[in-house]
Amino acid sequence: MSEHAIEFLQGWIGEKVHCQPVPAEIDKQAETLARECAAKAAEAGIPLEDIQEEVGDIQELIASRLEEAAEADEQANSGKS
């Protein structure tokens, strides 16, 4: 994958992928974000294939990041007694 595609994906995920208030909605949110990411990549002149070549299914990647964010938030909140 091109360096430009990697930078785009890392920046986009950092900006858009955050803990969701309802973890059960992760799959739905991941689907929405994956579509948005693909559209923004196209606008930036980055073929979706370049991204998928490196990371596979972007929806799965985003869902994984959302789950990680939810777990981190849960751990942070469990320490606040």
N, C-alpha and C positions, 0 to 999 in steps of 0.2 A: 504494500500500500504506500502511496506517496506520502511524503512528510506533510504536505498540505492537508491531505485527507485525515491523517492522524491528529494534527493540530486542531482541525475543525471539530472532529468528533470529541476530543478531550474537552475543548472549550464549551461545546454545546452541552455535553452531559453535565459538566460542572455548573453551568448556568441553569439548566432546566430540571435536572433530576434531584429532587429533594424528598425528604420524608413526607409521606402522605398521611393525613389524619386518620384514615380508615385503611389499615393494611389489607383488608379484603378486596379493596379496589385496585390493588397493584397491577393485576393483569390488564384491566381496562385502561388504566392510566398508561401503562407501558405501551399498549397498542396505539393510543392517541399520540404519545410522545414519539414513537417510532415513525409514524406517518409524518409528523411535524419535522422530525430530524431529516427524513428522506427529502422532504420538500425544500428545506433550508440548504441541504447539501447540494441539491440540484441548482438552486439559485446561486450558490457559490461556485458552480461549475465542477462539482465533485460528483462523479458517478457513484451511485449507491453500490455498484459492484465493487468499487475500490474499497469501500468501507467493509462490505460483507466478506471480501477476500481475506481481510485481516482478522475481523472479530466474529464472523459468522452472522447469525440472525441478530440484528440490532434490537429487535423487540425483546429477545431473551436477555441480552446484555443490559438493557434498560431496566427490565424487571428485576434482574439480579442486583443492580445498583439501588433500586427503590427498596428492595428487601434489606440490603445492608444499611441503608439510611434509617429505615424503620427500627431495625435491631439496635443501632447505635443510639437512636433517640430513646428507645425503651430502656436501655442500659443507663443512659444519662439521667433519665427521670426516676429510675429505681434507686439511684444514689442520693436523690433529694428527699430526705425524710423530714 
